[in-house]
Amino acid sequence: MNSKTVFLMLCIAAATSAGAQVRRPIRIADPSLWVSASAGLFQANNVSDGATASTWDFGQASNVQFRVAAEKAIQNQSSIGLAATYTHAPFTYHGSAGGASCMRCAAHLDLVSLGASFHVGGGLGLHQVLEASAGVAQYRNLRRDSDGADLAPTGGNIDPYFAFGYGFGYGFNPTMQLSVVQDIGIVLHERTGLNSDQSNTLRQRPIRVNFRYGLGSRSRRR
């Protein structure tokens, strides 16, 4: 083996060693869309409606609330999209005698909401979860328990709402997560016809278990 061959072999070995030391970026496929479903316990205070001269008192009861969301992944384990909730809740209706009202009676209503949502948190293993949403909430189907009669406002009522949530989650794999989130939300009712002793703000504090599943793929470098 002559000196030229030895020199060539040394050059090849050096180039191979240098190339091995250069770390190439690894592409990881993250979900491009997240869908989630939650079930939790809904608790709220009371809210007064000046237009019907009535108060809807939710008392101390805890009721099941369902939540679904679809969100587009952005970056850094964050996503934006739409979220909807549904609660069929018992309450005590305080109003007036006659018409679509009662002095005091047990009743049920549906409280539904739809709004924009923002989620932060994810990854494998234990992680923190932050969520926020804002949109509209509707009180609908107010009915007296004793005979099923409609209670005012018979056409329902739509108000703006805002909610913030914090909790902890666990990622089983890149597309499956489970979390427990405590929400704090407010629904702002109109103040027309109310005095200073009556509340126009519904405060809700649901705690929920949330299952999140990722669809599609979005490549990122690590």
C-alpha positions in Angstrom: 0.0 0.0 0.0 1.6 3.3 -1.1 1.5 6.6 0.6 -1.2 8.1 -1.7 -3.6 5.3 -0.9 -3.0 5.7 2.9 -3.6 9.4 2.6 -6.8 8.9 0.7 -8.1 6.4 3.2 -7.3 8.8 6.1 -9.2 11.7 4.3 -12.3 9.5 3.9 -12.2 8.4 7.5 -11.9 12.0 8.7 -14.8 13.1 6.6 -17.0 10.2 7.8 -16.2 11.0 11.4 -17.0 14.7 11.0 -20.3 13.9 9.2 -21.3 11.5 12.0 -20.9 14.3 14.6 -23.3 16.7 12.8 -26.7 16.2 14.3 -29.4 16.2 11.7 -32.8 17.6 12.6 -35.5 15.0 13.3 -39.0 15.5 11.9 -41.8 14.7 14.4 -45.4 14.5 13.2 -47.7 16.3 15.6 -51.5 16.3 15.1 -52.8 19.2 13.1 -56.3 19.1 14.7 -57.4 18.3 18.2 -60.9 17.2 19.2 -62.0 16.9 22.8 -64.9 15.9 24.9 -65.5 16.7 28.6 -68.0 15.9 31.3 -68.0 17.8 34.6 -69.9 19.2 37.5 -71.7 22.5 36.9 -72.2 24.9 39.8 -73.6 28.4 39.6 -75.2 31.2 41.7 -78.4 33.1 40.7 -79.1 35.7 38.1 -82.0 38.2 37.8 -83.8 39.2 34.6 -85.3 42.6 34.6 -87.5 42.1 31.5 -89.5 39.4 33.2 -89.1 40.6 36.8 -87.7 37.1 37.7 -84.7 35.6 39.4 -83.3 32.2 38.5 -81.6 30.6 41.5 -79.3 27.6 40.9 -78.8 27.0 44.6 -76.1 24.6 45.8 -76.8 21.7 43.3 -74.1 20.2 41.1 -75.2 19.2 37.7 -73.6 17.5 34.7 -72.1 19.7 32.0 -70.9 18.5 28.7 -68.3 20.2 26.6 -66.9 19.5 23.1 -64.2 21.4 21.2 -62.3 21.3 17.9 -59.1 23.2 17.7 -56.3 23.7 15.1 -52.8 23.2 16.3 -50.5 26.3 16.2 -47.2 25.8 17.9 -45.6 25.0 21.2 -48.5 22.7 22.3 -51.1 25.5 21.7 -54.3 25.4 19.6 -57.3 27.6 18.8 -60.8 26.7 17.7 -64.4 26.4 18.8 -65.9 25.0 22.0 -69.5 24.3 22.9 -71.2 23.4 26.2 -74.6 22.0 27.3 -76.2 21.8 30.8 -79.7 20.8 31.7 -80.0 22.4 35.2 -82.6 22.5 37.9 -83.3 25.9 39.5 -85.8 27.8 41.5 -87.8 30.4 39.6 -88.9 33.5 41.5 -91.3 35.7 39.7 -94.9 36.9 39.9 -98.3 35.3 39.8 -100.0 34.8 36.5 -98.9 34.5 32.9 -95.7 32.6 32.1 -94.4 33.0 35.6 -94.8 31.8 39.2 -94.2 33.3 42.6 -91.7 30.5 43.5 -91.5 27.2 41.8 -89.0 24.4 40.9 -88.0 24.4 37.3 -85.4 23.3 34.8 -83.6 25.1 31.9 -81.0 24.4 29.3 -77.9 26.5 29.3 -75.8 26.2 26.1 -72.8 28.1 24.9 -70.7 28.5 21.8 -67.4 30.4 21.6 -63.8 30.7 20.5 -61.4 28.6 22.5 -57.6 28.7 23.2 -55.6 25.8 24.7 -52.1 25.6 25.9 -50.5 22.4 27.2 -49.6 19.0 26.0 -46.8 16.5 25.3 -46.0 13.1 26.8 -46.4 12.5 30.5 -47.6 15.0 33.1 -48.2 18.6 32.0 -50.1 21.7 32.9 -53.2 22.8 31.0 -54.4 26.4 30.4 -57.6 27.1 28.6 -59.7 30.2 27.7 -62.9 30.7 25.8 -65.3 33.6 25.0 -68.6 33.7 23.1 -72.3 33.6 23.7 -74.5 31.6 26.1 -78.2 31.0 25.8 -80.8 30.3 28.5 -83.5 28.3 26.8 -86.4 25.9 27.5 -87.3 27.3 31.0 -90.1 25.0 32.2 -91.9 24.5 35.5 -91.4 21.0 36.9 -95.0 20.5 38.2 -96.7 20.8 34.8 -94.1 21.5 32.2 -95.4 25.0 31.5 -93.1 27.4 29.8 -91.7 30.2 32.0 -90.6 33.7 30.8 -88.6 34.5 28.8 -90.3 31.8 26.6 -88.0 32.6 23.7 -84.9 32.3 25.8 -82.1 34.8 26.3 -78.6 35.2 24.8 -75.7 36.7 26.8 -71.9 37.0 26.3 -69.7 34.7 28.4 -66.0 34.4 29.3 -64.3 31.4 30.9 -60.8 30.5 32.0 -59.5 27.0 33.0 -56.5 25.6 34.7 -55.5 22.0 35.4 -53.2 19.1 34.8 -53.1 16.6 32.0 -51.3 13.4 31.0 -50.2 12.5 27.5 -50.3 8.8 26.8 -48.9 9.2 23.3 -48.6 12.0 20.7 -52.3 11.9 19.9 -54.1 11.0 23.2 -54.4 13.1 26.3 -56.5 13.1 29.5 -56.8 16.1 31.8 -58.7 17.5 34.8 -59.6 21.2 34.5 -61.2 23.7 36.8 -63.1 26.4 35.0 -64.2 29.8 36.2 -66.7 31.5 34.0 -69.1 34.4 34.0 -72.2 35.1 31.9 -73.1 38.7 31.7 -76.9 39.4 31.7 -78.4 42.8 30.9 -79.0 45.1 33.9 -82.2 46.8 32.5 -84.9 46.8 35.1 -82.7 45.6 38.0 -81.8 47.3 41.2 -78.4 47.3 43.0 -79.3 44.3 45.1 -80.0 42.1 42.1 -77.2 40.3 40.3 -76.9 40.2 36.5 -73.8 38.0 36.5 -74.0 34.2 36.5 -70.8 32.8 38.0 -70.1 29.2 37.1 -67.3 26.9 38.4 -67.4 23.6 36.6 -64.7 21.0 37.2 -64.4 18.5 34.4 -62.5 15.5 33.0 -61.4 16.1 29.5 -60.3 13.6 26.8 -58.3 15.0 23.9 -57.5 13.2 20.6 -55.3 14.4 17.8 -56.0 14.0 14.1 -53.9 14.6 11.0 -50.2 15.5 11.1 -48.1 18.6 11.2 -44.3 18.2 11.0 -41.9 20.0 13.3 -38.2 19.9 13.8 -36.6 18.8 17.0 
